[in-house]
Amino acid sequence: MSIKSELLQICFEHVNKRITSYKNEIDTIKDAIESNDKSSDEDDDSGNGKLLNDLEKNAQYLSDAHKMLDTLKLINPKIQNDYVVLGSLVMTKTIHFFIGVSLGKIALNDQEFFVISKNAPVGQLMLNKKVGEQISFNDARYDIIDIK
């Protein structure tokens, strides 16, 4: 399996774990709301306001995670471009980037990769760049030496 395929698989696993976690949290909150409704007087809110706020927040997180999953589904790890696009593995002299979704640093095969979104500031700077070009970000310069 290629490094790109392995990184993509790690991304899918991470996002799917998030989705499962948010769904479980939503179910727990719904159960708590139902329990409060059954055991409380009609005049007593018993914290349902906070639970409803938590429910709304987790529903938004779940929606965001589904969007991340949709983004990952657009990536074909077998396609290689001459310029940086969604799904590119960008090798620089100092850091390796995988353009996918924002997950941060991932260790794979004794190497570190920064998994970033194409919408992240550094991701936007990299889009459409070619081997031999460079970007500057946070006072650091990245020379692109390979794109896979």
Backbone torsions as a table, in degrees:
resi	resn	phi	psi	omega
1	MET	NA	136.4	-178.9
2	SER	-71.9	161.3	178.0
3	ILE	-60.0	-41.1	178.7
4	LYS	-60.0	-43.7	179.6
5	SER	-64.1	-41.0	179.2
6	GLU	-65.6	-42.9	178.2
7	LEU	-63.7	-41.8	178.6
8	LEU	-63.0	-41.5	178.6
9	GLN	-62.4	-42.4	177.2
10	ILE	-61.4	-41.1	178.2
11	CYS	-61.8	-46.8	178.4
12	PHE	-58.9	-45.1	-179.7
13	GLU	-61.4	-44.2	-179.1
14	HIS	-63.1	-46.7	-178.3
15	VAL	-68.0	-39.9	178.0
16	ASN	-64.3	-35.6	175.2
17	LYS	-63.9	-41.6	177.8
18	ARG	-60.0	-46.3	-178.5
19	ILE	-60.1	-46.5	179.3
20	THR	-61.4	-43.4	179.9
21	SER	-61.8	-46.1	-179.9
22	TYR	-65.4	-40.1	177.6
23	LYS	-62.3	-43.2	178.9
24	ASN	-63.7	-42.0	179.2
25	GLU	-64.0	-41.3	178.2
26	ILE	-62.1	-43.7	178.3
27	ASP	-61.7	-42.0	179.1
28	THR	-62.7	-43.1	180.0
29	ILE	-66.1	-42.4	178.6
30	LYS	-61.1	-41.8	178.0
31	ASP	-62.5	-41.1	179.6
32	ALA	-65.1	-39.8	178.3
33	ILE	-64.4	-45.3	178.4
34	GLU	-61.5	-42.1	179.5
35	SER	-62.9	-43.0	177.5
36	ASN	-63.6	-39.9	-179.0
37	ASP	-65.1	-37.9	-178.2
38	LYS	-73.8	-33.9	-172.4
39	SER	-98.2	-4.6	-175.3
40	SER	-111.7	159.8	174.3
41	ASP	-71.1	161.6	-179.7
42	GLU	-65.6	-27.5	-178.7
43	ASP	-82.2	-14.1	-174.2
44	ASP	-101.1	117.5	-179.1
45	ASP	-77.6	-27.3	175.7
46	SER	48.9	39.6	174.5
47	GLY	83.4	7.0	179.4
48	ASN	-62.5	-28.6	178.8
49	GLY	-60.5	-46.2	178.4
50	LYS	-65.9	-40.9	179.3
51	LEU	-63.6	-40.8	178.7
52	LEU	-65.6	-37.2	176.5
53	ASN	-63.8	-44.3	177.7
54	ASP	-63.7	-37.7	178.3
55	LEU	-63.0	-45.0	179.7
56	GLU	-63.7	-42.7	-179.9
57	LYS	-62.7	-45.4	-180.0
58	ASN	-69.0	-32.0	175.9
59	ALA	-64.4	-38.4	177.4
60	GLN	-67.4	-42.8	177.4
61	TYR	-60.6	-40.1	179.0
62	LEU	-64.4	-42.4	177.6
63	SER	-61.2	-44.1	178.5
64	ASP	-62.4	-40.3	179.4
65	ALA	-65.4	-37.6	176.8
66	HIS	-65.7	-36.3	176.4
67	LYS	-64.9	-39.0	177.2
68	MET	-62.5	-42.8	179.3
69	LEU	-62.1	-42.2	177.7
70	ASP	-61.3	-39.2	177.8
71	THR	-63.6	-44.8	-180.0
72	LEU	-62.2	-34.3	-179.5
73	LYS	-66.6	-18.4	178.4
74	LEU	-79.5	-12.4	-174.6
75	ILE	-89.0	127.5	171.6
76	ASN	-111.4	108.2	-175.0
77	PRO	-66.7	-12.0	-179.3
78	LYS	-84.3	-16.5	-179.0
79	ILE	-84.1	134.1	177.7
80	GLN	-123.7	133.0	179.6
81	ASN	-114.8	161.0	176.3
82	ASP	-83.2	-6.0	-178.7
83	TYR	-137.9	162.0	-174.4
84	VAL	-75.4	126.0	176.4
85	VAL	-138.2	177.0	172.8
86	LEU	-55.4	127.5	-180.0
87	GLY	96.6	-3.2	179.7
88	SER	-75.7	144.7	168.6
89	LEU	-103.1	112.4	-173.3
90	VAL	-105.3	117.0	180.0
91	MET	-99.3	125.4	173.2
92	THR	-115.7	175.7	-179.3
93	LYS	-65.0	-26.3	-175.0
94	THR	-114.8	-35.5	-173.4
95	ILE	-136.2	147.8	174.7
96	HIS	-109.0	133.2	-179.1
97	PHE	-117.7	141.3	170.1
98	PHE	-115.7	121.8	-177.2
99	ILE	-88.7	105.5	-178.3
100	GLY	-149.0	-97.3	175.9
101	VAL	-128.4	160.9	-176.3
102	SER	-75.3	104.4	176.7
103	LEU	-124.3	-16.3	-179.4
104	GLY	89.7	-152.3	-173.9
105	LYS	-80.6	133.3	177.4
106	ILE	-130.8	132.4	176.1
107	ALA	-94.7	133.3	179.7
108	LEU	-150.2	126.3	178.9
109	ASN	51.8	47.7	178.8
110	ASP	61.0	22.4	175.2
111	GLN	-127.1	155.0	175.7
112	GLU	-107.6	137.9	178.1
113	PHE	-128.0	139.6	172.9
114	PHE	-99.9	115.3	179.5
115	VAL	-92.2	113.9	-174.1
116	ILE	-127.0	159.0	175.3
117	SER	-83.6	149.4	174.9
118	LYS	-67.5	-15.7	179.0
119	ASN	-90.8	-9.9	176.1
120	ALA	-67.0	154.0	-178.2
121	PRO	-52.9	-46.8	-179.9
122	VAL	-69.6	-33.6	177.1
123	GLY	-63.4	-42.1	178.3
124	GLN	-63.5	-37.9	178.4
125	LEU	-66.4	-31.4	-176.7
126	MET	-81.2	-28.5	-175.6
127	LEU	-52.0	134.1	177.0
128	ASN	70.4	5.8	175.8
129	LYS	-77.0	155.8	-179.5
130	LYS	-119.0	167.0	175.9
131	VAL	-56.7	135.6	-178.8
132	GLY	97.1	-18.5	177.2
133	GLU	-86.3	169.0	-179.1
134	GLN	-139.4	159.5	172.8
135	ILE	-129.2	156.7	173.8
136	SER	-120.5	132.6	-178.6
137	PHE	-150.0	128.8	-179.4
138	ASN	49.3	50.2	178.2
139	ASP	63.2	16.6	175.8
140	ALA	-117.8	146.1	178.6
141	ARG	-112.3	132.9	179.8
142	TYR	-118.6	116.1	176.3
143	ASP	-92.7	120.7	-179.0
144	ILE	-78.2	118.4	-178.6
145	ILE	-106.2	-16.6	177.7
146	ASP	-163.0	148.2	175.2
147	ILE	-130.1	124.1	179.2
148	LYS	-116.6	NA	NA
